[in-house]
Amino acid sequence: MKKVILAPSSKGRRQLLKQLGINAQIRPSYFNESLYKSKKLPPHQLVKCLSSQKAKAVAVKERNAIIIAADTVVVLKNKILGKPKTAAKAKKMLRQISGQKISTITGYTIIDAPKNKCVTRSVETKAYIKKLTSREISDYVKTNEPLDKAGAFGIQGRGAFIIRKIEGDYYNIIGLPLFSIVEALKKFGVHLL
């Protein structure tokens, strides 16, 4: 298998790739995301731009590898929800998404540096959040899990209790749409079986 590099320094995404048998090396891109985030791009366009820029920043240094970069946002009524840094902000965000339908949108870019081949896509998964009580919100925030997570929850952890149902790729909510990425990797000559 060709050398695969995961551009953002995300242990969660690396673990998802490992689950597929891809032992990706992590290379931070050091790309300044704030330049694009300040442009107020639509969510699909934003995550595709960010993943593309991250991948390109690493591809310049890694000329003999396949680079995978991704960026994920959680969207409520066309508004991107960030990652709460404090308990108060996490509670506020959980109150906002309570009883709502939200979307997790991940943009990913794959670059085959030696062949100068590139693909950028975005994948959307909808999640229906149960109506949360004040106590559920408070108790969940006390676990610290919602802090620094897009949308203030982690579906792969205790946050699973807030999800009533999903439409789409479960792994996309974690941060990497595995089905779409596996299909794209085949076109780059990376076959997992």
N, C-alpha and C positions, 0 to 999 in steps of 0.2 A: 504494500500500500504506500502511496505517496505520502510525504511528510505533510501533515495538516497542522495549521496554526490557527488558534482562536485569537482573534485580534483584541476583543475586550478582555480585561482581566476578571472574568467571571467564573468562579468555581462551580456555580450551579450549572452553567451552560457546559462547562468542561465535563461535569459528571453526566449530563444528558448524552453528550457525544460518546463518552466512555461506555455507557449503557448499550450503545450501538456497535461497540468494538473499535471505535476511533479514539486512539490515545493522542489527543491534540496537545500541542505545546501552547502555553499561553504567552502572548506578547502584547503588552499594553500598547495602545496606539498613540497615547498622549495627544489625541485630537481635542481641540477646544470646542465642545458642543454648544457653548453659549452663543456662538456666532449664528448658528442655524436656529436655535430655540428662540432667539429674539426676533426672527423674521415672521413668526406666527404662521408657519406653513400648515396646511391641512395634515392631520395625523399620519395618513398613509405616505404622503410625500415627505414629511419630516423624518420618519423612521427609515425610509429608503435612503434619503440624503445622508443621515447620520451613519448608517451602516456602511454606505459606499465610501464615505470619507475616512472612516476608521480602517476599513480594509485597504484602501489605497495608501494610507499612511504607513501601514505595516508592509505592504507589498514592495514598497520602495527599498526596504531594508532586507527583505526575505525574498530573494529572487529565485529560489529553488523549492517552492512549496505551494500548497493550496491554502489560501487564507479564507477563513470564515469570520465574518463580523456581523453583529446583530445589535439592534436597539429595540426596546419594547416600551410602549406606553399604554396606560389604562385611560379609557375615554368614557366620560359620562355626558350625554347630550352635547356632543361635539366639543366638549371641553376636556383638555388633557389634564389628568390628575397627576400630581407629582409624587414624590416620596416624602412622607411626613418625617420630620426630624425630631419632633417632640410629641409627648403623649397627648397634649392638648390638640395638636394638629391632626394626629391620628384619629382621635375621637371625632373631631369635626368631619373628617373625610369619611369615616365609617357611617356617621349619621347621614351624610350626603348620598352614599350609595345604597343605604338601607332600603330594601323593597324595590330597587331599580334594576334595569337591564344595563349592563356596562359592556364595553368591548375592550379586549386586549389586542393590540395591534403590534406585530413584530415585523420590522424590516430586516432583511438579511442580504448580505452580499457575499458571493463566493468568487474569488479570483484565483485563477491558475497562473501564477506569475511567469513560469517559463514559457507558457503558450500565449500569454497576454490575452487570456479569455476571461470574461466577467459576466456574471448574472446578478441582478438585484431584483428582489421581489418583496411583497408584503403580504402577510397573512393575518386575518381577523378571526377571533373567537369571541362569541358572545357568552356572557355569564349572567345568570339571573340570581340576584342576591335576595336572600330571605329578609323579611322585615325584622330588624334587630331591636331587641329591648335595650334600654339604657344600661341595665346590668350586664348583658352580654357584651356590649361595647366596652364597658369599663373593665370587666374581667379579662377580655381578650387583649386590651391595650396593656394591662398589667403584666402580660407574658413577654412584652417587648417585641413580639414577633412583627406587629404592624409597622414598627419604626423602620424607616429606610426601605420600604417595599412600595412599589408603584401601586396606587389604589389602597394602600394601608392593609393589605392582607397577603398571606402566602397560602395558595391553594394546596401546596405540597406539605403543609404543616397543619397547625391547629386551625388555620383560617379556612380549612375545608368545610367547617361547619356552617359557614355563611352562604355557601353556594347551593342554590336549589337545583339548578341544572345548567348545563352548558350546551352550546351549539358550536361544533368545530373541534379543532385539535387541542386536547387537554394540555399537551406539552407546550403549546404556544403561550398559555397563561403563565407557565413557569419561566418562559423566556426564549424558547427555541422551538419553532414548528417542525418537529422531527420528520413527519411524513413528507412535507414539501422539500426540506433540505436533502433528505435521502434521494428523492427523485431527481433533484438538481445535481447532486453529486455524481449520479450515474453518468450524466452528460460530460462530466469531467474525468471519467474513467475510474472513479472510486466506487467499487462494488463491495457491499458489506457481506455478501454471502457467496 
